[in-house]
Amino acid sequence: EAQVTQNPRYLITVTGKKLTVTCSQNMNHEYMSWYRQDPGLGLRQIYYSMNVEVTDKGDVPEGYKVSRKEKRNFPLILESPSPNQTSLYFCASSPWGETQYFGPGTRLLVL
Amino acid sequence: KNQVEQSPQSLIILEGKNCTLQCNYTVSPFSNLRWYKQDTGRGPVSLTIMTFSENTKSNGRYTATLDADTKQSSLHITASQLSDSASYICVVSANSGTYKYIFGTGTRLKVLA
């Protein structure tokens, strides 16, 4: 089944404790992206990747890192999480310029 | 500045009624426009995609229109069902060498029995 998977789906952590949210797609898509969604603000892009080893900042990259060592994986790293990073996170993938397929979301709470 | 604005912010209708959601955009250079449906707590799912030359596109009870001159799009839902309760997000793509997706904040639709 064609899909985007994210892990974990739910995460509670404390300020400053490094964490990684994994994202994997099995559709051989070049483009992958991370978004965060907060009430009243809609989806905001954190980072995106046009292909392996090619990443770029979105609209709200501060406090996040990404890597794209393989085509199928695009992990999101929070080196030192803070409470303002509490949010619902979505990973998405697509062929270039085409419809994005979204993962199920990761709900993160930073205490 | 690339921007996508949606209206209304929220909408409540009775089951079986029709409704229309609006999307206005200032995105350049325009590539295409998509409408997504997002159920609460889940990832958005694409409903329609429209390019510059397309005026109307349907997907079952969902019909999207695009006026590229006025930079407006609408999503019309016919004979609404309880399962239509969701957020509807308008996303416009810009292509200036790299693809950029600009998201609206969505319209939250509630269908009541």
Interface residues (C-beta under 8 A of the other chain):
Chain A: V4 Y31 S33 Y35 G40 L41 G42 L43 R44 Q45 M50 D56 L88 F90 A92 W96 G97 T99 Q100 F102 G103 P104 G105 R107
Chain B: S31 N32 R34 G41 R42 G43 P44 V45 S46 I49 I89 S93 N95 T98 Y99 Y101 F103 G104 T105 G106
